[in-house]
Amino acid sequence: MLKVHTQRFGEMEIPEESVVTVLGGIIGFPDFTRYVLIQRPHDAPFYWLQCLDDPTLALVLVNPVLFKDDYAPDLPGNLHAELGAEEGGITLFAIVTIPQGRPQDMTANLLGPLAMNPATRKARQLVLDDRLYTHRHPIIPPAR
């Protein structure tokens, strides 16, 4: 077990086999590669990606098909091999931005998803060249 102190969750004990390695880091945080995926409560649609290298860094993630059911970007050809995944063995997450005091305006970055192989706990943030998606896709549709 790894004992880690986090700003958001306090001190936690993390099983070493639950550590997620983000190859190349996350955009803006290239030196931080060790994370843990936290879901609280355990059936919530949102996850926390808590950095183990910096206790102040925690990102909110969501599975993009929960709000964009046709989300199916073309993945790089070498991604499955790089993450040690069989075909179809990759889970995509979108990084969420929540404006302070305005959770109804939260958006998801569909251009820079985090691709993860849950079996190997390896992940990579992708940068897609796809005009179908945006880096600020609304999670909650605007009221009509």
C-alpha positions as CSV (number, residue, x, y, z in Angstrom):
1,M,0.0,0.0,0.0
2,L,1.1,3.5,-0.8
3,K,0.3,6.2,1.7
4,V,-0.3,9.5,-0.1
5,H,-1.5,12.9,1.2
6,T,-3.9,14.7,-1.1
7,Q,-5.2,18.2,-0.8
8,R,-8.8,17.2,-1.7
9,F,-9.1,13.8,0.0
10,G,-6.6,14.0,2.9
11,E,-4.4,11.0,3.6
12,M,-5.2,7.9,1.6
13,E,-3.8,4.4,1.3
14,I,-3.6,3.3,-2.3
15,P,-3.0,-0.3,-3.4
16,E,0.1,-0.2,-5.6
17,E,-1.7,-2.2,-8.3
18,S,-4.3,0.7,-8.6
19,V,-1.7,3.3,-9.7
20,V,-2.4,4.6,-13.2
21,T,0.6,5.6,-15.3
22,V,-0.1,8.3,-17.7
23,L,2.5,8.0,-20.5
24,G,3.8,11.4,-21.4
25,G,1.8,13.0,-18.6
26,I,-1.2,15.2,-19.0
27,I,-1.1,18.4,-21.1
28,G,0.3,21.1,-18.9
29,F,1.6,18.6,-16.4
30,P,4.1,16.5,-18.4
31,D,6.3,15.5,-15.4
32,F,3.4,14.1,-13.4
33,T,2.7,10.5,-14.5
34,R,1.4,8.6,-11.5
35,Y,-2.3,8.9,-10.7
36,V,-5.2,7.0,-9.1
37,L,-8.7,7.0,-10.3
38,I,-11.3,7.7,-7.6
39,Q,-15.0,7.4,-7.9
40,R,-17.0,8.9,-5.0
41,P,-19.7,7.8,-4.5
42,H,-18.9,4.5,-6.1
43,D,-21.8,4.7,-8.6
44,A,-21.3,8.4,-9.6
45,P,-20.7,9.3,-13.3
46,F,-17.7,11.5,-12.4
47,Y,-14.3,10.3,-11.4
48,W,-11.3,12.1,-9.8
49,L,-7.9,11.5,-11.3
50,Q,-5.7,12.3,-8.3
51,C,-2.1,12.9,-9.0
52,L,0.3,11.0,-6.7
53,D,3.2,13.1,-7.7
54,D,1.6,16.4,-6.7
55,P,-1.1,16.3,-3.9
56,T,-2.7,19.5,-5.2
57,L,-3.5,18.2,-8.6
58,A,-6.8,16.4,-9.1
59,L,-8.8,16.4,-12.3
60,V,-12.5,15.5,-12.8
61,L,-13.2,12.9,-15.5
62,V,-16.3,11.6,-17.1
63,N,-17.1,8.9,-19.7
64,P,-18.1,11.1,-22.7
65,V,-20.7,8.6,-24.0
66,L,-22.9,9.5,-21.0
67,F,-23.7,12.9,-22.6
68,K,-22.6,12.4,-26.2
69,D,-23.7,8.9,-27.2
70,D,-22.1,9.0,-30.6
71,Y,-18.6,9.9,-29.3
72,A,-16.3,7.5,-31.2
73,P,-13.1,9.3,-32.2
74,D,-10.5,7.6,-34.5
75,L,-7.7,6.4,-32.2
76,P,-4.1,6.3,-33.2
77,G,-3.1,3.0,-34.8
78,N,-0.4,2.2,-32.2
79,L,-2.5,3.1,-29.1
80,H,-3.7,-0.4,-28.3
81,A,-0.1,-1.8,-28.4
82,E,1.3,1.2,-26.4
83,L,-1.3,0.6,-23.6
84,G,-1.1,-3.1,-23.8
85,A,-4.7,-3.5,-24.8
86,E,-6.6,-5.9,-26.9
87,E,-8.9,-4.3,-29.5
88,G,-11.8,-2.7,-27.6
89,G,-9.9,-2.8,-24.3
90,I,-9.5,1.0,-24.0
91,T,-11.8,3.3,-22.0
92,L,-12.0,6.9,-22.9
93,F,-12.5,9.7,-20.4
94,A,-13.0,13.4,-20.9
95,I,-11.5,16.0,-18.6
96,V,-14.1,18.2,-17.1
97,T,-13.9,21.9,-16.5
98,I,-16.4,23.3,-13.9
99,P,-16.6,27.1,-13.8
100,Q,-16.6,28.3,-10.2
101,G,-20.1,28.8,-8.9
102,R,-21.6,27.6,-12.2
103,P,-21.7,23.8,-12.3
104,Q,-24.5,24.0,-14.9
105,D,-21.9,25.4,-17.3
106,M,-19.4,22.5,-17.0
107,T,-17.8,21.3,-20.2
108,A,-15.8,18.3,-21.3
109,N,-12.7,18.2,-23.4
110,L,-13.6,15.9,-26.3
111,L,-10.5,16.8,-28.3
112,G,-8.1,15.7,-25.6
113,P,-9.5,12.5,-24.1
114,L,-7.6,10.3,-21.7
115,A,-7.4,6.8,-23.1
116,M,-6.9,4.1,-20.5
117,N,-6.4,0.4,-20.4
118,P,-8.0,-0.7,-17.1
119,A,-6.2,-4.0,-17.2
120,T,-2.7,-2.6,-17.4
121,R,-3.5,0.7,-15.7
122,K,-1.6,2.5,-18.5
123,A,-3.1,5.7,-20.0
124,R,-2.3,8.4,-22.5
125,Q,-3.9,11.8,-23.2
126,L,-4.7,12.1,-26.8
127,V,-4.8,15.2,-29.0
128,L,-7.4,14.5,-31.7
129,D,-7.5,16.3,-35.0
130,D,-11.2,16.0,-35.4
131,R,-13.6,18.8,-36.4
132,L,-16.6,16.9,-34.9
133,Y,-15.5,17.6,-31.4
134,T,-14.5,20.6,-29.2
135,H,-12.5,21.1,-26.1
136,R,-15.5,22.8,-24.4
137,H,-18.4,20.5,-25.1
138,P,-21.4,21.2,-22.7
139,I,-22.2,18.3,-20.4
140,I,-25.6,19.7,-19.5
141,P,-27.5,20.9,-22.6
142,P,-28.5,24.5,-22.6
143,A,-32.1,25.2,-21.6
144,R,-34.3,25.9,-24.6
